[in-house]
Amino acid sequence: MYNKTLSKRAHAYFRSQFHKGKHPLIMIMDALLLPLSLWLAFSLQFTAILPPVVIEVWWMFLLAPALAFPVFLRLGLYRAVLLYLGSQAFSAIVRAVSLYTLLFMGVLVVADPIGVPLTVLAIHWLVVLTLIGGSRAILRTFLRWYKKTGQHAANVVIYGAGEAGAQLAEALQVGMHFQPIAFVDDKSELHGTEVHGIRIYSSAVLETIVTKCGVHEILLAIPSASFNRRQEIMHFLEKLQVRVRTIPDLDDIVSGRSHIEDLREIDINDILGREPVPPDPELMNACITGKTVMVTGAGGSIGSEICRQLVKLQPRNLVLFESSEFNLYSIERELRYFCSHGDKKIRSINVIPLLGTVTNESKMDLVMKTFNVQTVYHAAAYKHVPLVEYNPIEGVKNNVFGTLFTARAALNAGVETFVLISTDKAVRPTNVMGATKRMAELVVQALATDSRHRTRFSMVRFGNVLGSSGSVVPLFSEQIRKGGPITLTHPEMTRYFMTIPESAQLVIQAGAMGGGGDIFVLDMGDPVRIQQLAQRMIALSGLSIRDEKHPKGDISIETTQIRPGEKLYEELLIGCNVQPTRHSRIMQAKEAELPWKSLAGILNKLTLACSDFDNEKVRAILMDTVTGYIPQCGIEDQVWLNNHKTTIPESVLLH
């Protein structure tokens, strides 16, 4: 028992002491290596094991460490932690040994009575460099192996043998959790070579390496690869059923926000995104730079990303209007941090956080007049389809009247540009959310026809954004982490998807093109089957699908039922009248409008119906006003159903 305890203590002491760079053992090792290297230099110079001259210059063997240690200490050779020695540490060794050798040479020139050949010192310099540098390299290798003993480090393959891959491999070799066993790279001239002792292979043998070596993960280190090439690699890796992770974005690494070893899960943007189109600087700056800009719903998925894009364009003031205290706190804190670390122009941006609801018209009016707002991006909306179906009156108040109040406040304050963020669900809607967003479009269209005001109104319509709150992507990720199952409402469900940054940039550019009452439709690319999305997410997590054919799989995909208000397919256009714009991914639609006189009467009736909590009347007004609105389900408002003595459908009940 005593011996076992002593062994543990010795082990702990050894580990702790060798994690320190400045340790007496290292200095003792150098004190032995310096005379040894001097003896080897004499032996090589005079081709004898013990040349007679060595006895005459015995004092040189004492002088060597006496000269070396002050230099080595001064240049930090004993400050570096052995475990993390890198190229900088070895360059420091070269400088220290060179300076020491020059000092030694100066002493010999002045004080050597027998004239030792200076070539001895040249050989000595080379031998010292080899022994000092080599000894530390050997110790580093030993310590890295020693650190991982008993840790069961997982075998990983690094895809990409460039500079990023080399840095990642070096970082992982130091750590305890991963053991890089191979590189894979597309460049044929690299195949068969090594980086940090790790061999580089072709992707053609990757499946064999994964199978034979028990590879747990593939780590992508290809930050400079084109988006299309990344997509090709993703498709190739899916079939291997190995977890795939990647290094952070190159911008984050360069800026210092992330380190090369900060591995992250494959982002859904990497799976479904597309090659971005560079934004048009003129369109991006037109309504922003030097102006006072207001974003409603500033803490939401779209609103917050619009804010992030806006601060880069250097507005004079940025007004954040948000009903959620936490969301407002989060985006304000993020923007202030970004501004404080930017250049002089960005640091001068005045970020104004305001709590409030867009249904308070008097406050909207006061805010815009107080700060002389010039551009408004109206992103505040209730957008979760089933929840709005369960709360239709609130959906109408927020989405329809919130838009009306915000737009009228913009008119009263003389706002130059007003942009409504709309949705593809406004096209032939089957749900209250879509119907209210189409009503909001009609409101903006009607107000835009009033020639007495200078405000330019426009609307931007697009589909789902990847990773937004309430979308399937975060839900699927959470379900995979919990071991499944992944739940689908229908196997044929399809949706359009776009990344949040791309959608925000396109919204800003579309708003700059608006002439008055324009509906802009973003090019969403091809629709995606939600079931295929789930399958890809499972595969890139290194897991397999469990079904009847594969009962031993990891994650099952279960079909539930379509939720209230959902439809299988989404559309972006009501009619076929669409025209291109100066931007390749922004189209302009011409769709039916209602004159303000007609719409005003409808809104009055809708106001009364909401005040009376008359869900039937609200639904009837929406169906009469919104083209193509055919409800997919009955009234789902639980309060209304209960008061009308109607059995609450099972779909409404929370499980």
N, C-alpha and C positions, 0 to 999 in steps of 0.2 A: 504494500500500500504506500509506504514511504517512497520507494523507488519510482512508483507510478506518478505520485504527486511531484516529485523532484523533476521527473522527465517533462511533465506538463509545464512546470515553471521555467525550465530551461528552454523549452520550445517557445513559450510566450516571450521570454527575454530575447531570444534569437530573432524572432519575427519583428518585435518592436524595435530592436536596436538596428537591424539591417534595413528597416524602412527609413532610418535617418541617414542623411548623406554624410554628415560630419561625425565620424566615429573613429576612435583610436585604432581599431583593427585596420581600417583603410589606410591610415597614416603609417602604421607599422608595416603593412604590405608594401607601400611605396618606399619606405626606408630600406627594405630588403631588395626591392626591384632596382632601385637607382644604382647601388654598388654592383649588383649583378649585371646590369646592362653596361656599365663601364668596363667591367672585366671582359664581357663578350666583345666589346668594341676593341679592346687591346688584343684579344685573341684573334679576332678576324683581321686586324691590321698587320699583326706580326706572324700570323699563321702558326700559333703555338698555344697550347692550353694554358701555360703560365709563363708568359714572356718575362725575361729578367728585369725589364724596365718597370714592371708593375711593382716590384719590391722597392725601387727607388722613389716611386711617386705614390707611396701608400697613402699620403695625406689627401690625394685626390678623392679617394673613396670615402673619406670623412667630409670632404668639402661638398661633394655632390648633394647629399640630403640637406646640408646646411644652406646651400644656395637655393635648392628646389622648394623647400617647404614655405619660405616667405612668399615666393612667386605663386605657388599653387594655392596658398591661402588667400592671397590678394585677388587672384582671378577666379575664385569661387569653386575650385575643384572639390572642396569638401563641404560645400553647401548643397550641391545637387543630390536629390533623392535617387539612389541607385535604381529603384524600381521603375522610375519614370525617365531615365536618361534618354535623350533624343539627340538629333543631329546638332543642336545648339551646344549641348554639353560636350560633345566630341570635338566640335570646333574650338571650344574653350580649352580643351586639352592640348590641341595643336598649338594654340597661341601660348599657353603656359610653358609647354616643353620647349618651344622655340626661344622664348625669352630667357628661360633658364639656361639653355645652351649658349646663347649669346653672352650672358653673364660669365658663364664658365670659361668661354673663349677669352673674354677680356682678362680674367684672372690669370690664365695660362700665359697670355702674351706678356703680361707685366711681371709675373712672379715665378715662372717656370725656369729653373736653372739649367735643365738638360734639354729643353726644346722638344717636348712631346709633339708629334705631327698633328696638325689641326684636323687631318682627315679622321683621326681617332674620334674627335668630337662630332664630326659629321655622321660617322657610324653610330656613335653613342646617341645622337639625336634620333636617328631612325629606330634604334633598338628601344630607347625609352618610350618613344611614341607607340611602338608596337606593344610593349609590355604593359604600360600604363593604360592605354586605350583598350587593349585586348582583355586585360584583367577585369576592367569594369564591364565590358561587354559580356564576359563569361559570368560575372556576378549577377548582372541584370537578367540574363537568361535563366540562371539558377533560381533567382528570387521569383521570377514570374512563374516558373514551374512549381516552386515551393508554395507560392501563394494559392495556386489552384489545386494543390493536393487535397483530396477529400471534398472538393467543391462540386464535382460532377458537371464541369463546364460543357455546355451544349455545342455540338459541332455545327458550324455555320459555313455557308458559301457566300462570298461577296461577289455580286454581279457588277463588274466595272473595275478595271485594274489601273485606272488613271490616278491622278493626284488625290482625289477624294477617297478612292478605294484604298490607296496606300495609307492615308491618314487614319481611316477607319480601322484598318487591320492593326496598325500600331496601337491604337487606343484599346482595341479589344484584347490584344495580347497582354496588356497590362491588367485588364480587369479579370474578374473571377468567373463571370457567368457564361462567356462565349469563347469558343476556340475556333478561329478561322482556319479551315483546312484546305481551302482552294479558292482561287479567283476564277471567274468566268468573264471573258471579254470577247467582243466582236472582232477586234483587230487580229488578223491571222499572224502578223509579224510578232505578236507578243506570246503566242502559244508556245509552251515549252519553257519559257523563261520564268524567273521567280522575282517576287517582291517581298521583302522582309522574310525570306525563307519559305514563302508560300507559292506554290506552282500555279501558273496561269493556264487554263484550259479553254477549249472551244465550247460553245453552248451545246454543241451536238452530243457531248458526253455528259452533260449535266445530269440527266436522268439516271445514268449509271453511277455517278458520284453520289447522288442523293440516296440511291438504294443500297450501295455497298458500304458507305461510310456512316449511315444512320444520321443523315443531316436533318436537323430540326427546323432550321430557318434559312431563307435566302434573303440577304440584305442588299438592297439596291443602292449603289453608290454611283449614280449616273446623273448628277445635277445639271450637266450641260447638254444632255441628250434632248433632241427635239421631242415635242409632245407626241407626235405620231410614232416615233421610235419607242417611246415609253409604253404606248398602247400596245404595240406589237410584242414587246417583252412581257407585258402583263398577260396577254392572251397565251403566250407560250408557257408561262409559269403556272397558269391555272390548273393544267392537267397533272402537275406533279403532286398536288395535295400536300404542299409544304407551306408553312406560314411564311408570308412575304412581308417584310418591313423595309423602310427606306430611311435615308438620312434626311435631315431637314432641308428646306429650300435653300438654294445658294445665297439668296439675298439675306436670309436669316443668319446664315453662317458668317457671311462677310460683315454684317452689322453687329455681330456679337450677341444677337438675341438667342442663338442656339449654338451648340457645339456639334462637331462632326459625329460624335458618338451618341447624340441624343436621338436614338432611333424612334420612329413613330410608325403607327399602323398605316397601312395603305389607305390613303384618303379616297373617298368616293369620287372626288374630282379626278383622281388618277384613273378611275375605271370608266366613268361616263363623260368626263370632260372632253373638250376638243381644242384644237390648235387656236389659241386666242388671236384675234385680229387687233393689231396695234390701234389704240384709240386716236382719233383725230384731235390734235392739240387745240385747234381753233374751236371745235365744238365743245371740248371739255372746259375750256376757259371762259367761253362767251358769257355765261350767266353766273359765273362764280368769282373769278379773280377780282379782288378789290371790292366786292359787294357784300351786303348783309344777306345771309342765306338762312332760311328756316326749314327744319325738317320735322314734320309731325310723325309720331311713332318712331322717334329717333333711337329708341332702345331695342326695336324689333330686329328680325333677321335682315330684312332689306334696308330699313331705316338706318341701322347702325353701320352697314357696309357703305351706304351712300355717304354717311358722315366721314368714314375713313377715307373715301375717295376725295371728298370735298376739302379736307384739311391739306391734302397734297397740292390742291389748286389755289391755295392761299386766299380764301375769302377774308374780308376785313372782320366781320363778325359771323359767328355760327351759333344760331339759336336752336337748342335742342328742346323739343316739346314732347313730353312723354307722360303717360298716365301711371306707369309702373315705377315706383320709387327705386327698386333694386336695379331695373334695367337702365334707368337714367343715371344712377350712381356708377354703374359699370362702364357705360360708354363715355361718360364725362371723364372718369378717371383714366381710361385708356387714351382718350384724345389729348388730355392735358399732358400725359407722359410723353406722347408722341411729339406734341408741339414743343415741350421743354427740351427735347433732344434734337430738334431740327435746326435749320439755319435761322438767321435773324428774322426773315419774313414770316416763317412759320411760327416762331416764338411769339410774334406780335399778334397772332390771331386771338380774338376775344371769344372764348367759348362760354355761352350763356345757357345754363341748365334750368329748364322750367318744368315744374310739375303741373299737370292739368289735363283736362279732357277736351277733345275737339267738339264735344256736344255743348260746351259752354261758349256761346257765340260772343257774348260781351267780353270775355277774357281773350278770345282769339283776336277780336277787333283791337283791344287795348294793346296786346303784345305786338302786333304788326305795326301799329302806329307809333308805339313807344320806341321801337328799335329801327324804324324806317326800313322794314324788310323789303328787299328787292326781288328775291327769288324764293319760291316755296316749293318743296317736294312733299307732297301729301301721301305719306306711307301708312298713316294710322288707320287700322281696319281690324275687324274681327274676321279671321280667315279660315279657322278650323271648321270644315264643313259639318261634321256631325254636331259639334257644340253649338254652332249657330242654328242648326236645325232644331236643337233642343231649346234654344233661346231666341226665337225669331224676332221678337219685339226689340230686344237689345241689339240684334244684328242690324235691324232697320235704323234704329236711333244712331248707332255708331257709324255704320257704313254709308247710309244715305244722308241723314241730317248732319252728321259730322262733316261730311264732304260739303254739303250746302253751306253750313256755317263758316267753314274754313275758306271756301271760295268767295263768299260774300265779304268776309273780313278782308280778303286780299283785294277785292274791288274797292272797298272803302278806304283802304290804306294806300292805294295806288301802287300795289305790287306790280312789277314788270312782267314776271314769268311765274306761272302756276302750273305745276306738273302733277297730275294724278297718277298714282301707281295702281294699275288695274290688274286683271287676271284673266286667264283663258277660260275660267269657269263662268265668266260673264256671257259667254257665247252659248246660245240655246241652253240656258241653265236647267238643271234638274234639282237645284237646291236653293235654299234661301240666301246663302252666302253669295252665290253667283248672281242671283236675281238682284240683290242689293247692290252689288258692284256694278251691274249694268245700269241700274237706276242712278248710281253715282256718276257714271259716264254721261247719262242723259242730262243730269244737272249741269255738269261742266260744259257739255255741248251747248245747252240752252243759254247759259250765262255768257259764253264766248261770242254769241251773236249780238250782244248789246254793244253797239258802236260808241256809246257814250263813255266807255271806259277804255283805258289803254292796256289793261292786263291781257297778256297772251296766255290763253288756256290751251293745254294739250294733255293727252292721256297716253300712257304707255302700257300696253297689254302684253303679258307673257305668262308662261306656265310655271311649273314648280322650280324652286331653286334647291340645289343640293345642300343637304344638311341644315335646312331651315327648321325652326321650331315647329313641331307638329308633323314633319315629313316622315316618310317611311325609313329613311336612311338611319337616323339616330335610333329609331325603334328596332330595326334589324340588328344594328351593332350591339345594342343592349341585350337583345334576345340571344345573339351568338355568344356573348360573354357569359350568359347564364346557362349555356348548354342547350338552348332551344326550348320549345320549337319556335320556328319562325312562322308567324301567322299572316296569311294572305286572305283578303276579302273575296278574291276571285282569281282563278288562274289566268284569265284573259285580260286582266286589268293592265292598261297601258297609260303612260304619262310622258309628257315632255319634261326634260330636265335641263337646267342651266346652272353654271356655278354662280355663287353669290357675287363675287367680284366682277365677273363679266356682265351680269344683269345690271349691277349698279352703274358701271361705266356706260352701258348702252342707254340706261335711263337718262343719265346726265346729257349724253350726246343727242338723244332724241328730243329732250326738252329744249335744246338750243335751236332745233330746226322748226319748232312749232310756229305756225303763222296765226293760229286762232281756231280752236275747236278741233284740232287734228287728233286722230287716233293712230298712234304708232304701234305696230306689231313687231315684236322681236323675232328674229329667225331662231327657233329653238332647236333646229337640227331634226333628227329622226326621233320618233316616239320610242320609248323603252318599255318592254314588258316587265312588270314588277317581279314576276316569278324568275325571269332570267337575272335580274338584278340581285335577287336573294341568292341564287345559285352561285353567282360570281363572288359575292361577298363571303360565302361559306368556303369556297375553294381557296381564295386568297388568304383566308385565316388558317390555312393548313388543315382544314377539316373536310369531312366527306358528308354527303347527303344520305340520310337514313330513309329508306322507303321499302316497298315490298321486295324489290330486287336486291336491295342492299340492307338487310335487317341489322347489320353490325355497324352501320354508319354512325356518324357523330351527331348531326343535326337534322331533325325532320322538318318538313315544310307542310304546314297544315292549312287547309282552306276553311275559313269560317263562313261569313256571309257578308254581302254588301251592306255597308252601314247606311243609315238614313242620309239621303241626299246625294250619295255617290253615284257616278256613272262610269261605265267601263272605259270610255274614250273621251278625251278632251279635244276641243277645237279652238282655233285662234281667230277665225273669221266668221262673221255672220253671213256675209255675202261673198261675192267673188271679185269685188271691185277693189283691187289692191295695186299699189304702184311702188316702184323702187324709190329709194332716196339716195343721197350722196354716200350713205354708209351701206356696205354690202349686207349687213345683218339687221338693218332696220327698214321695215316696210311701212307704207302709209295706207291706211284703209279709209274708204269712204262709205259710211253707213248711215242708216236712217236717223233723223233727229226729230225732236219734239220742240215746237216753239215754246218760249218761256210762258206765255199766257196759258197755254194748255197744261204745261207741266206744273205751273203754280197751283192750279186747281186740284190736280192729282196729289200734290204734296200736302195740301191742306186736308184733304180727305185722309191721307195716310197718317197725318199728325193726330187727327181725331181718333182714328182706329187704334193707334198705339196708346193714346191716353186712356181709351176704354178697355185696353188689353183684349181687343177683339181680334184674335188670331185668324178667324175665318175671313174677316173683312180685309185684314192686312194681306193675306194670301190672295184674295180676289183682286185687290188693287194691283199687286205685283204681276199676276197673270194677265191682267188686261193691259198693263203698260209695257212689260218686258217681252219683246218678240221671242217666241220659241220657248218661254218658260213653261215647262211641264213638270210639276213636282213628281219626284220619284217615290215619295212616301206620303203618308197622311201627316196631319199636324202632330208634331212630336213634343211640343211644350208640355212638360209634366205638370206644371202648375195649372195650366189651362185645362188639360185633360182631367185632372182631379176635380176641378171646380165644375166641370160639365158632366161629372158622374160617368166618365168613360173609362173603360179598362185601359190601363197603361200597357202599351205593347211591350212584349218581353225584350225587344231590341233596345228599349229606353233604359231598362233597369241596369244598374251598375253591378258588375259581377266581381 
